[in-house]
Amino acid sequence: MQEKTVVNEITQKILFKISWRLIPLLFLSYVCAYLDRINVGFAAKQLKEDLHFSDSVYGLGAGIFFLGYALFEIPSNVIMEKVGARRWIARIMISWGIISGATAFVNSPESFYVMRFLLGIAEAGFFPGIILYLTYWFPPSERGKSISRFMTAIPLSGLIGGPISGALLNLDGIANLYGWQWMFLVEALPSLLMGFYIFFFLPNSPAGAKWLTLEEKTLLADAIKEQEDELHKESDKPKAYAAFFSLPVWHMCLIYFFQVTGLYGIGLWLPDLLRSATHQGNIATGFLTAIPFLAGAISMVFWGWNSDRKQERKWHLIAGNLLGSGGFIIAGSNPDSLTWALFGMTVASMGVHATFGPFWALKTTLLAPGIAAIGIALINSMGNLGGFMGPSITGFLKQQTGSLSLGLILYGSTSFIAAFLLLFLQLKAVKGKNY
């Protein structure tokens, strides 16, 4: 049995207090962000019919978001360190809310591509910024749980967004607007409201938290420093630009690329898959899509908790990716059967979503503080290019074959490759602790 890194009881109470103050706010913010990112998947059928888009046009438009996202990810994270989390996260949320709402007025493939690209630019830096932000508040041994709680916003945005988007799509024709226009306009509002709230109430760091006493701030800083120092000796703390020349960073970029490909296979194609398998309306399809997302949320919380409990990351990641791979292949083997499609995508959702808490907890311990901001942004931006590749290829394959089968098998293959690459990941071992 390996010794586990833990914090003392007093510090644990402080972390509990921080969790209740920050995680719900960050969680709600990411629900807004992720829903604005994937709600195009719920609108896919109407969008293609009303604007005469092909599957290839839709797939490219859905995926081109990630090109803008990748290009501006690193600059955004660097700026956040300069100006502070409160201002920069608020700026991100307000700008993406405006652009997401403006997507309601696209009328051609070109305008669709432009708005999705601009949305990616606007949202760039939000997720890695939050991951970096959490390292200010939680020591390495506690990051799996905190990240998993925050990232449950990914599956829960689908769980919440499915039925809501289905209902909004049914507003088709009211005030001479299409249902998908109503969806983009209404679902942009929470992002705008959260952006203004964060600007006024989010502390930049523990030092600025009025709800922590001076003693609590000191104990927290000591706990984080103690564990960080065990992981990274002073001589190991490189300059920020060293992230670009770090083999572990690029290894993680590659793993994340294949892992993220599967994530957006679910987010951007699940509604289309289930609508084709059932031939049901918007609301019924919305509720069906909620099932895989609910399973993914439960899996994500449990896997992050278990990873922290055992202080183990690598095998949790391998197992999650293999489970996701199996689920995609099940769904791809018979995509026209509601039973098999729903079962397969539920299994895939459980596996894919389970990996993200341990993955980012691992990142924040592998990366020395000097390269954390750029390293996290680089991994996220390069990895999220999988969100461009997967939907684009899937749209092309669906247009050629009339089925999502090959696209789903593609996602099964990428999840398997992520698991395979993890076998070669070298982890840090400090005083018997498994990071």
LOKOLKE-412446 format. One record per residue (C-alpha): residue in one letter; residue number from 0; x, y, z. Coordinates in steps of 0.2 Angstrom, whole numbers. Example, Ala and Ser with C-alpha at 12.3 -4.5 7.8 and 13.67 -1.06 7.14 Angstrom:
BEGIN
torti=A&roba=0&u=62&v=-22&w=39
torti=S&roba=1&u=68&v=-5&w=36
REM end
This chain:
BEGIN
torti=M&roba=0&u=0&v=0&w=0
torti=Q&roba=1&u=7&v=17&w=-5
torti=E&roba=2&u=8&v=31&w=7
torti=K&roba=3&u=-5&v=44&w=2
torti=T&roba=4&u=-3&v=63&w=2
torti=V&roba=5&u=-15&v=71&w=14
torti=V&roba=6&u=-19&v=87&w=22
torti=N&roba=7&u=-22&v=89&w=41
torti=E&roba=8&u=-39&v=91&w=48
torti=I&roba=9&u=-39&v=110&w=50
torti=T&roba=10&u=-33&v=112&w=32
torti=Q&roba=11&u=-47&v=100&w=26
torti=K&roba=12&u=-60&v=111&w=34
torti=I&roba=13&u=-53&v=126&w=25
torti=L&roba=14&u=-53&v=117&w=9
torti=F&roba=15&u=-71&v=112&w=12
torti=K&roba=16&u=-75&v=130&w=15
torti=I&roba=17&u=-67&v=135&w=-1
torti=S&roba=18&u=-76&v=121&w=-11
torti=W&roba=19&u=-93&v=128&w=-6
torti=R&roba=20&u=-88&v=146&w=-10
torti=L&roba=21&u=-80&v=143&w=-27
torti=I&roba=22&u=-84&v=127&w=-35
torti=P&roba=23&u=-103&v=130&w=-37
torti=L&roba=24&u=-99&v=147&w=-45
torti=L&roba=25&u=-86&v=140&w=-57
torti=F&roba=26&u=-97&v=125&w=-61
torti=L&roba=27&u=-112&v=136&w=-66
torti=S&roba=28&u=-100&v=147&w=-77
torti=Y&roba=29&u=-93&v=131&w=-86
torti=V&roba=30&u=-111&v=125&w=-88
torti=C&roba=31&u=-115&v=141&w=-98
torti=A&roba=32&u=-98&v=140&w=-107
torti=Y&roba=33&u=-100&v=122&w=-112
torti=L&roba=34&u=-118&v=123&w=-117
torti=D&roba=35&u=-115&v=138&w=-128
torti=R&roba=36&u=-101&v=127&w=-136
torti=I&roba=37&u=-111&v=111&w=-140
torti=N&roba=38&u=-129&v=118&w=-141
torti=V&roba=39&u=-126&v=118&w=-160
torti=G&roba=40&u=-127&v=99&w=-159
torti=F&roba=41&u=-145&v=101&w=-153
torti=A&roba=42&u=-149&v=113&w=-167
torti=A&roba=43&u=-141&v=102&w=-180
torti=K&roba=44&u=-157&v=95&w=-188
torti=Q&roba=45&u=-166&v=112&w=-189
torti=L&roba=46&u=-150&v=121&w=-194
torti=K&roba=47&u=-147&v=109&w=-209
torti=E&roba=48&u=-165&v=110&w=-215
torti=D&roba=49&u=-168&v=129&w=-213
torti=L&roba=50&u=-152&v=134&w=-220
torti=H&roba=51&u=-149&v=119&w=-232
torti=F&roba=52&u=-133&v=114&w=-224
torti=S&roba=53&u=-125&v=98&w=-228
torti=D&roba=54&u=-118&v=86&w=-215
torti=S&roba=55&u=-100&v=91&w=-220
torti=V&roba=56&u=-105&v=110&w=-218
torti=Y&roba=57&u=-112&v=106&w=-201
torti=G&roba=58&u=-97&v=96&w=-196
torti=L&roba=59&u=-84&v=108&w=-201
torti=G&roba=60&u=-94&v=123&w=-193
torti=A&roba=61&u=-96&v=113&w=-177
torti=G&roba=62&u=-77&v=109&w=-177
torti=I&roba=63&u=-70&v=126&w=-183
torti=F&roba=64&u=-74&v=133&w=-166
torti=F&roba=65&u=-58&v=123&w=-160
torti=L&roba=66&u=-46&v=132&w=-172
torti=G&roba=67&u=-50&v=149&w=-165
torti=Y&roba=68&u=-50&v=141&w=-147
torti=A&roba=69&u=-32&v=134&w=-150
torti=L&roba=70&u=-25&v=149&w=-158
torti=F&roba=71&u=-29&v=160&w=-143
torti=E&roba=72&u=-28&v=148&w=-128
torti=I&roba=73&u=-10&v=152&w=-123
torti=P&roba=74&u=-11&v=171&w=-125
torti=S&roba=75&u=-27&v=171&w=-115
torti=N&roba=76&u=-19&v=161&w=-100
torti=V&roba=77&u=-4&v=172&w=-100
torti=I&roba=78&u=-15&v=188&w=-99
torti=M&roba=79&u=-25&v=180&w=-85
torti=E&roba=80&u=-10&v=179&w=-75
torti=K&roba=81&u=-6&v=197&w=-78
torti=V&roba=82&u=-23&v=205&w=-75
torti=G&roba=83&u=-31&v=193&w=-63
torti=A&roba=84&u=-44&v=179&w=-64
torti=R&roba=85&u=-59&v=190&w=-60
torti=R&roba=86&u=-57&v=202&w=-74
torti=W&roba=87&u=-51&v=190&w=-87
torti=I&roba=88&u=-64&v=176&w=-84
torti=A&roba=89&u=-78&v=190&w=-84
torti=R&roba=90&u=-72&v=197&w=-100
torti=I&roba=91&u=-72&v=179&w=-108
torti=M&roba=92&u=-89&v=175&w=-102
torti=I&roba=93&u=-97&v=192&w=-108
torti=S&roba=94&u=-89&v=191&w=-125
torti=W&roba=95&u=-94&v=173&w=-128
torti=G&roba=96&u=-111&v=177&w=-123
torti=I&roba=97&u=-113&v=190&w=-136
torti=I&roba=98&u=-106&v=180&w=-150
torti=S&roba=99&u=-116&v=164&w=-145
torti=G&roba=100&u=-132&v=175&w=-146
torti=A&roba=101&u=-126&v=183&w=-162
torti=T&roba=102&u=-125&v=165&w=-170
torti=A&roba=103&u=-144&v=166&w=-171
torti=F&roba=104&u=-142&v=177&w=-186
torti=V&roba=105&u=-131&v=166&w=-197
torti=N&roba=106&u=-138&v=163&w=-215
torti=S&roba=107&u=-124&v=155&w=-225
torti=P&roba=108&u=-110&v=142&w=-222
torti=E&roba=109&u=-98&v=156&w=-222
torti=S&roba=110&u=-106&v=166&w=-209
torti=F&roba=111&u=-109&v=150&w=-199
torti=Y&roba=112&u=-90&v=146&w=-200
torti=V&roba=113&u=-85&v=164&w=-195
torti=M&roba=114&u=-97&v=164&w=-179
torti=R&roba=115&u=-91&v=147&w=-173
torti=F&roba=116&u=-73&v=153&w=-176
torti=L&roba=117&u=-76&v=169&w=-166
torti=L&roba=118&u=-84&v=160&w=-152
torti=G&roba=119&u=-69&v=149&w=-151
torti=I&roba=120&u=-58&v=165&w=-149
torti=A&roba=121&u=-69&v=172&w=-136
torti=E&roba=122&u=-70&v=156&w=-126
torti=A&roba=123&u=-51&v=153&w=-127
torti=G&roba=124&u=-43&v=153&w=-110
torti=F&roba=125&u=-58&v=150&w=-99
torti=F&roba=126&u=-55&v=131&w=-96
torti=P&roba=127&u=-36&v=132&w=-93
torti=G&roba=128&u=-38&v=148&w=-84
torti=I&roba=129&u=-50&v=139&w=-71
torti=I&roba=130&u=-38&v=124&w=-70
torti=L&roba=131&u=-24&v=136&w=-66
torti=Y&roba=132&u=-35&v=146&w=-54
torti=L&roba=133&u=-39&v=130&w=-44
torti=T&roba=134&u=-20&v=127&w=-41
torti=Y&roba=135&u=-20&v=143&w=-31
torti=W&roba=136&u=-33&v=136&w=-19
torti=F&roba=137&u=-30&v=117&w=-18
torti=P&roba=138&u=-14&v=107&w=-15
torti=P&roba=139&u=-10&v=93&w=-27
torti=S&roba=140&u=-17&v=79&w=-17
torti=E&roba=141&u=-35&v=87&w=-17
torti=R&roba=142&u=-36&v=93&w=-35
torti=G&roba=143&u=-44&v=77&w=-42
torti=K&roba=144&u=-60&v=80&w=-33
torti=S&roba=145&u=-60&v=99&w=-35
torti=I&roba=146&u=-57&v=98&w=-54
torti=S&roba=147&u=-70&v=84&w=-56
torti=R&roba=148&u=-83&v=94&w=-47
torti=F&roba=149&u=-80&v=109&w=-58
torti=M&roba=150&u=-79&v=98&w=-73
torti=T&roba=151&u=-96&v=89&w=-70
torti=A&roba=152&u=-102&v=105&w=-79
torti=I&roba=153&u=-98&v=96&w=-95
torti=P&roba=154&u=-110&v=81&w=-94
torti=L&roba=155&u=-123&v=91&w=-84
torti=S&roba=156&u=-123&v=105&w=-97
torti=G&roba=157&u=-129&v=91&w=-109
torti=L&roba=158&u=-141&v=84&w=-96
torti=I&roba=159&u=-149&v=102&w=-93
torti=G&roba=160&u=-147&v=108&w=-110
torti=G&roba=161&u=-155&v=93&w=-119
torti=P&roba=162&u=-173&v=96&w=-113
torti=I&roba=163&u=-171&v=115&w=-112
torti=S&roba=164&u=-164&v=116&w=-130
torti=G&roba=165&u=-178&v=104&w=-136
torti=A&roba=166&u=-191&v=115&w=-129
torti=L&roba=167&u=-183&v=131&w=-136
torti=L&roba=168&u=-182&v=123&w=-153
torti=N&roba=169&u=-201&v=120&w=-152
torti=L&roba=170&u=-203&v=139&w=-152
torti=D&roba=171&u=-201&v=138&w=-171
torti=G&roba=172&u=-210&v=152&w=-180
torti=I&roba=173&u=-214&v=163&w=-165
torti=A&roba=174&u=-209&v=181&w=-169
torti=N&roba=175&u=-204&v=175&w=-186
torti=L&roba=176&u=-189&v=167&w=-179
torti=Y&roba=177&u=-183&v=149&w=-181
torti=G&roba=178&u=-182&v=138&w=-166
torti=W&roba=179&u=-163&v=137&w=-167
torti=Q&roba=180&u=-163&v=156&w=-167
torti=W&roba=181&u=-173&v=156&w=-151
torti=M&roba=182&u=-161&v=143&w=-143
torti=F&roba=183&u=-145&v=153&w=-147
torti=L&roba=184&u=-153&v=169&w=-141
torti=V&roba=185&u=-160&v=163&w=-124
torti=E&roba=186&u=-145&v=151&w=-120
torti=A&roba=187&u=-133&v=166&w=-122
torti=L&roba=188&u=-141&v=176&w=-108
torti=P&roba=189&u=-134&v=165&w=-93
torti=S&roba=190&u=-117&v=168&w=-99
torti=L&roba=191&u=-119&v=187&w=-99
torti=L&roba=192&u=-126&v=187&w=-82
torti=M&roba=193&u=-113&v=175&w=-75
torti=G&roba=194&u=-99&v=186&w=-83
torti=F&roba=195&u=-105&v=202&w=-73
torti=Y&roba=196&u=-107&v=192&w=-57
torti=I&roba=197&u=-90&v=185&w=-58
torti=F&roba=198&u=-83&v=203&w=-61
torti=F&roba=199&u=-90&v=209&w=-45
torti=F&roba=200&u=-88&v=194&w=-34
torti=L&roba=201&u=-74&v=182&w=-39
torti=P&roba=202&u=-58&v=184&w=-29
torti=N&roba=203&u=-42&v=183&w=-39
torti=S&roba=204&u=-33&v=172&w=-26
torti=P&roba=205&u=-34&v=166&w=-8
torti=A&roba=206&u=-26&v=183&w=-3
torti=G&roba=207&u=-41&v=192&w=-9
torti=A&roba=208&u=-54&v=181&w=-1
torti=K&roba=209&u=-63&v=192&w=12
torti=W&roba=210&u=-72&v=176&w=18
torti=L&roba=211&u=-55&v=168&w=24
torti=T&roba=212&u=-46&v=173&w=39
torti=L&roba=213&u=-28&v=178&w=39
torti=E&roba=214&u=-24&v=162&w=49
torti=E&roba=215&u=-34&v=151&w=36
torti=K&roba=216&u=-24&v=160&w=21
torti=T&roba=217&u=-8&v=156&w=30
torti=L&roba=218&u=-12&v=138&w=33
torti=L&roba=219&u=-18&v=135&w=15
torti=A&roba=220&u=-3&v=143&w=8
torti=D&roba=221&u=9&v=132&w=18
torti=A&roba=222&u=-1&v=116&w=13
torti=I&roba=223&u=0&v=120&w=-5
torti=K&roba=224&u=19&v=125&w=-4
torti=E&roba=225&u=23&v=110&w=6
torti=Q&roba=226&u=16&v=98&w=-7
torti=E&roba=227&u=22&v=108&w=-22
torti=D&roba=228&u=40&v=108&w=-15
torti=E&roba=229&u=39&v=89&w=-13
torti=L&roba=230&u=35&v=88&w=-32
torti=H&roba=231&u=46&v=102&w=-39
torti=K&roba=232&u=63&v=106&w=-31
torti=E&roba=233&u=68&v=124&w=-33
torti=S&roba=234&u=81&v=119&w=-46
torti=D&roba=235&u=67&v=111&w=-56
torti=K&roba=236&u=56&v=126&w=-58
torti=P&roba=237&u=60&v=132&w=-76
torti=K&roba=238&u=55&v=148&w=-85
torti=A&roba=239&u=38&v=149&w=-93
torti=Y&roba=240&u=44&v=146&w=-111
torti=A&roba=241&u=51&v=129&w=-106
torti=A&roba=242&u=34&v=122&w=-108
torti=F&roba=243&u=36&v=122&w=-127
torti=F&roba=244&u=52&v=111&w=-126
torti=S&roba=245&u=45&v=99&w=-113
torti=L&roba=246&u=43&v=81&w=-119
torti=P&roba=247&u=30&v=77&w=-105
torti=V&roba=248&u=20&v=92&w=-110
torti=W&roba=249&u=19&v=87&w=-128
torti=H&roba=250&u=16&v=69&w=-123
torti=M&roba=251&u=1&v=75&w=-113
torti=C&roba=252&u=-5&v=86&w=-128
torti=L&roba=253&u=-6&v=70&w=-139
torti=I&roba=254&u=-15&v=60&w=-126
torti=Y&roba=255&u=-28&v=74&w=-123
torti=F&roba=256&u=-30&v=76&w=-142
torti=F&roba=257&u=-36&v=59&w=-144
torti=Q&roba=258&u=-46&v=60&w=-127
torti=V&roba=259&u=-55&v=76&w=-132
torti=T&roba=260&u=-60&v=69&w=-149
torti=G&roba=261&u=-72&v=57&w=-141
torti=L&roba=262&u=-79&v=70&w=-129
torti=Y&roba=263&u=-85&v=81&w=-144
torti=G&roba=264&u=-91&v=65&w=-153
torti=I&roba=265&u=-104&v=64&w=-139
torti=G&roba=266&u=-107&v=83&w=-137
torti=L&roba=267&u=-109&v=87&w=-155
torti=W&roba=268&u=-117&v=71&w=-163
torti=L&roba=269&u=-127&v=63&w=-149
torti=P&roba=270&u=-143&v=72&w=-153
torti=D&roba=271&u=-142&v=69&w=-171
torti=L&roba=272&u=-138&v=50&w=-168
torti=L&roba=273&u=-153&v=48&w=-156
torti=R&roba=274&u=-165&v=58&w=-167
torti=S&roba=275&u=-161&v=47&w=-182
torti=A&roba=276&u=-163&v=31&w=-171
torti=T&roba=277&u=-180&v=36&w=-164
torti=H&roba=278&u=-187&v=48&w=-177
torti=Q&roba=279&u=-194&v=58&w=-162
torti=G&roba=280&u=-197&v=76&w=-159
torti=N&roba=281&u=-186&v=89&w=-151
torti=I&roba=282&u=-192&v=87&w=-133
torti=A&roba=283&u=-191&v=68&w=-133
torti=T&roba=284&u=-174&v=69&w=-141
torti=G&roba=285&u=-168&v=81&w=-128
torti=F&roba=286&u=-173&v=70&w=-114
torti=L&roba=287&u=-165&v=55&w=-122
torti=T&roba=288&u=-149&v=64&w=-124
torti=A&roba=289&u=-149&v=68&w=-105
torti=I&roba=290&u=-147&v=50&w=-100
torti=P&roba=291&u=-129&v=48&w=-107
torti=F&roba=292&u=-124&v=65&w=-99
torti=L&roba=293&u=-132&v=60&w=-82
torti=A&roba=294&u=-122&v=44&w=-82
torti=G&roba=295&u=-106&v=54&w=-87
torti=A&roba=296&u=-109&v=66&w=-73
torti=I&roba=297&u=-110&v=52&w=-60
torti=S&roba=298&u=-95&v=43&w=-67
torti=M&roba=299&u=-85&v=59&w=-67
torti=V&roba=300&u=-88&v=63&w=-49
torti=F&roba=301&u=-85&v=45&w=-43
torti=W&roba=302&u=-69&v=43&w=-53
torti=G&roba=303&u=-61&v=60&w=-47
torti=W&roba=304&u=-65&v=55&w=-29
torti=N&roba=305&u=-58&v=37&w=-31
torti=S&roba=306&u=-42&v=44&w=-40
torti=D&roba=307&u=-39&v=56&w=-25
torti=R&roba=308&u=-43&v=42&w=-12
torti=K&roba=309&u=-30&v=31&w=-20
torti=Q&roba=310&u=-19&v=45&w=-25
torti=E&roba=311&u=-18&v=36&w=-42
torti=R&roba=312&u=-20&v=44&w=-59
torti=K&roba=313&u=-13&v=34&w=-74
torti=W&roba=314&u=-23&v=18&w=-72
torti=H&roba=315&u=-39&v=28&w=-69
torti=L&roba=316&u=-36&v=37&w=-85
torti=I&roba=317&u=-32&v=21&w=-95
torti=A&roba=318&u=-48&v=12&w=-88
torti=G&roba=319&u=-59&v=27&w=-92
torti=N&roba=320&u=-53&v=28&w=-110
torti=L&roba=321&u=-55&v=10&w=-113
torti=L&roba=322&u=-72&v=10&w=-107
torti=G&roba=323&u=-76&v=25&w=-118
torti=S&roba=324&u=-68&v=16&w=-133
torti=G&roba=325&u=-80&v=1&w=-130
torti=G&roba=326&u=-95&v=12&w=-129
torti=F&roba=327&u=-92&v=20&w=-145
torti=I&roba=328&u=-89&v=4&w=-154
torti=I&roba=329&u=-105&v=-3&w=-147
torti=A&roba=330&u=-115&v=12&w=-153
torti=G&roba=331&u=-106&v=12&w=-170
torti=S&roba=332&u=-110&v=-6&w=-173
torti=N&roba=333&u=-129&v=-3&w=-174
torti=P&roba=334&u=-132&v=16&w=-174
torti=D&roba=335&u=-150&v=13&w=-181
torti=S&roba=336&u=-156&v=4&w=-165
torti=L&roba=337&u=-161&v=15&w=-151
torti=T&roba=338&u=-157&v=2&w=-138
torti=W&roba=339&u=-139&v=-1&w=-144
torti=A&roba=340&u=-136&v=17&w=-148
torti=L&roba=341&u=-142&v=24&w=-132
torti=F&roba=342&u=-133&v=10&w=-122
torti=G&roba=343&u=-117&v=12&w=-131
torti=M&roba=344&u=-116&v=31&w=-130
torti=T&roba=345&u=-121&v=30&w=-111
torti=V&roba=346&u=-106&v=18&w=-108
torti=A&roba=347&u=-95&v=30&w=-119
torti=S&roba=348&u=-100&v=45&w=-109
torti=M&roba=349&u=-96&v=36&w=-93
torti=G&roba=350&u=-79&v=32&w=-99
torti=V&roba=351&u=-74&v=48&w=-108
torti=H&roba=352&u=-81&v=60&w=-94
torti=A&roba=353&u=-72&v=50&w=-80
torti=T&roba=354&u=-55&v=54&w=-87
torti=F&roba=355&u=-55&v=72&w=-85
torti=G&roba=356&u=-53&v=75&w=-67
torti=P&roba=357&u=-38&v=63&w=-65
torti=F&roba=358&u=-31&v=70&w=-81
torti=W&roba=359&u=-30&v=88&w=-75
torti=A&roba=360&u=-25&v=83&w=-58
torti=L&roba=361&u=-11&v=74&w=-66
torti=K&roba=362&u=-6&v=89&w=-76
torti=T&roba=363&u=-5&v=101&w=-62
torti=T&roba=364&u=7&v=89&w=-53
torti=L&roba=365&u=18&v=85&w=-68
torti=L&roba=366&u=20&v=104&w=-72
torti=A&roba=367&u=32&v=114&w=-62
torti=P&roba=368&u=24&v=131&w=-56
torti=G&roba=369&u=35&v=141&w=-68
torti=I&roba=370&u=27&v=133&w=-83
torti=A&roba=371&u=10&v=129&w=-77
torti=A&roba=372&u=1&v=143&w=-85
torti=I&roba=373&u=8&v=140&w=-102
torti=G&roba=374&u=9&v=121&w=-100
torti=I&roba=375&u=-9&v=119&w=-96
torti=A&roba=376&u=-15&v=131&w=-110
torti=L&roba=377&u=-4&v=122&w=-122
torti=I&roba=378&u=-10&v=105&w=-118
torti=N&roba=379&u=-28&v=111&w=-118
torti=S&roba=380&u=-26&v=121&w=-135
torti=M&roba=381&u=-17&v=107&w=-144
torti=G&roba=382&u=-28&v=93&w=-137
torti=N&roba=383&u=-44&v=103&w=-141
torti=L&roba=384&u=-39&v=102&w=-160
torti=G&roba=385&u=-47&v=84&w=-158
torti=G&roba=386&u=-63&v=94&w=-157
torti=F&roba=387&u=-60&v=100&w=-174
torti=M&roba=388&u=-54&v=84&w=-182
torti=G&roba=389&u=-68&v=73&w=-175
torti=P&roba=390&u=-83&v=83&w=-180
torti=S&roba=391&u=-76&v=88&w=-197
torti=I&roba=392&u=-72&v=70&w=-202
torti=T&roba=393&u=-88&v=63&w=-195
torti=G&roba=394&u=-98&v=75&w=-205
torti=F&roba=395&u=-89&v=70&w=-221
torti=L&roba=396&u=-91&v=52&w=-217
torti=K&roba=397&u=-110&v=54&w=-213
torti=Q&roba=398&u=-113&v=63&w=-229
torti=Q&roba=399&u=-104&v=50&w=-239
torti=T&roba=400&u=-112&v=35&w=-231
torti=G&roba=401&u=-128&v=42&w=-223
torti=S&roba=402&u=-124&v=34&w=-206
torti=L&roba=403&u=-114&v=39&w=-191
torti=S&roba=404&u=-107&v=22&w=-189
torti=L&roba=405&u=-90&v=25&w=-196
torti=G&roba=406&u=-89&v=42&w=-186
torti=L&roba=407&u=-93&v=33&w=-169
torti=I&roba=408&u=-80&v=19&w=-173
torti=L&roba=409&u=-67&v=33&w=-176
torti=Y&roba=410&u=-71&v=40&w=-159
torti=G&roba=411&u=-69&v=22&w=-152
torti=S&roba=412&u=-52&v=21&w=-160
torti=T&roba=413&u=-46&v=38&w=-153
torti=S&roba=414&u=-51&v=34&w=-136
torti=F&roba=415&u=-41&v=18&w=-137
torti=I&roba=416&u=-26&v=27&w=-144
torti=A&roba=417&u=-27&v=39&w=-129
torti=A&roba=418&u=-26&v=23&w=-117
torti=F&roba=419&u=-12&v=16&w=-126
torti=L&roba=420&u=-2&v=32&w=-126
torti=L&roba=421&u=-4&v=33&w=-107
torti=L&roba=422&u=5&v=17&w=-105
torti=F&roba=423&u=21&v=26&w=-109
torti=L&roba=424&u=18&v=41&w=-98
torti=Q&roba=425&u=32&v=44&w=-85
torti=L&roba=426&u=25&v=49&w=-68
torti=K&roba=427&u=33&v=58&w=-53
torti=A&roba=428&u=37&v=48&w=-38
torti=V&roba=429&u=40&v=57&w=-22
torti=K&roba=430&u=43&v=48&w=-5
torti=G&roba=431&u=32&v=34&w=-10
torti=K&roba=432&u=18&v=45&w=-16
torti=N&roba=433&u=10&v=40&w=-32
torti=Y&roba=434&u=7&v=56&w=-43
REM end
